[in-house]
Amino acid sequence: MGTKKKAEKSKKLWIKVLAVVAGIFFAAVMVLSAMGSSWITSFAVIKPGDVAVVDYTLRDAQGTPIMTSNQQLYTQLASQGSGVLYSKQLTITANQSLATGVFPVQFYTSSTGWSTQNQFALFSTEYNTISSGIVGLKANSQKTISLSTAKPMTQFWSVNQLAASNMSLSSVQTGELIALGVSSTADAAQANSTEPAYVRIGEVSNKTPDGITIDFSYPSVDVTVVSINPTSS
């Protein structure tokens, strides 16, 4: 009799445990149903061909932000007197090479707002590196991508070239940032262009009695994946 009672008690216990598990499972199903398919995409990773929206911050060799789509960072730096540029988020196709030399990025200024004339030059080598570097990331993932290239991105401006740009050698200091005009057909700064197609920010890396050397490379970019639009199957 005692053995029978123990068996019945054990059976009731299992029924209770199973009921609790079933209740938890039901609640989980209800939550997932309410979430729709968003819970699936939260586990998805960027694959080649997917279109991703990313927040980003381009940094120079000293780690100083040059341009960012992070509004909080921009507001903080702007309040400190920084000349950092503010742009919208990048929409980029993963692992896809750019067919042109420059990927134009619209940026904001307090005087002109979001003018179509405010176009920043993101070089194809940089775009391609970001495009391949985001493969495998999930939504909300963060990553610092190295943009260093074998090709130097520097240009020497002579005293005469400075004068042609209404600048004097004495007025320019090492570490100063200078806006460059960039051609849309080649990865090169146009020092004497009267109507530059795009803007590039360069830093004075060296100064001699003959002129200055400007470095317009950005060794790294911080990216945060905002959303992923998978390639249709």
Buried (B, 14 or more C-beta within 10 A) or exposed (E): EEEEEEEEEEEEEEEEEEEEEEEEEEEEEEEEEEEEEEEEBEEEBBBEEBBBBBBBBBBBEEEBBBBBBBEEBBEEBBEEEBEBBBBBBBEBBBBBEBEEBBBBBEBBEEEEEEEEEBBBBBBBBBBBBBBBBBBEBEBEBEBEBEBEBEEEBBBEBEBEBBEEBEBEBEEBEEEEBBBBBBBEEEBBBBBEEEEBBBBBBBBBBEBEEEBBBBBBBBBBBBBBBBEBEBEEE
